């Protein structure tokens, strides 16, 4: 019984996080490609600390993982998370983020940032 309660609590916490449209959009982008903070700044009208805060919340729950490469930290979906299948199911219902990704690739912000 305790395991079921814990699983429901974890799923509930993940769904609460994904109830925010920015975090849901970030997850949809990360479903298609990994990104660093400066790349996400290109498509969201918010500050770097705000984007970092959204990523921290997703990372704290284990929905995304972070990998340091040189001076950049890249974020991607965490396929080892126990809720990964649930997240994949949800992402099937979220619009494709190709336009946002195209904007990231056109501006190539990693050439000019130090995130």
Residue pairs with C-beta under 8 A, 6 or more apart in sequence:
10 82
10 83
11 83
11 86
13 61
14 61
14 63
14 83
14 86
14 87
17 23
17 57
17 58
17 61
17 63
18 24
18 27
18 87
18 90
20 54
22 44
22 46
22 54
23 54
23 57
23 58
24 94
25 44
25 94
25 97
25 100
26 40
26 44
26 51
26 54
26 55
26 58
27 58
27 63
27 64
27 77
27 87
27 91
27 94
28 91
28 94
28 95
28 96
28 97
29 35
29 40
29 43
29 97
29 100
29 101
30 64
30 75
30 76
30 77
31 77
31 88
31 91
31 97
32 96
32 97
32 98
32 101
33 101
34 67
34 74
34 75
34 76
35 74
35 75
35 76
35 104
36 72
36 73
36 74
36 75
36 110
36 113
36 115
37 48
37 51
37 52
37 55
37 73
37 75
37 115
38 48
38 72
38 109
38 110
38 113
38 115
39 104
39 109
39 110
40 51
40 55
40 104
41 48
41 51
41 109
41 113
42 103
42 104
42 107
42 109
43 100
43 103
43 104
44 50
44 51
48 115
55 64
55 66
55 75
58 64
58 75
59 65
59 66
59 75
62 78
62 81
62 82
62 83
63 77
63 78
63 81
63 83
63 87
64 75
64 76
64 77
64 78
65 75
65 76
65 77
65 78
65 80
66 73
66 74
66 75
67 73
67 74
67 75
67 76
68 74
71 114
71 115
72 110
72 115
73 115
77 84
77 87
78 84
81 87
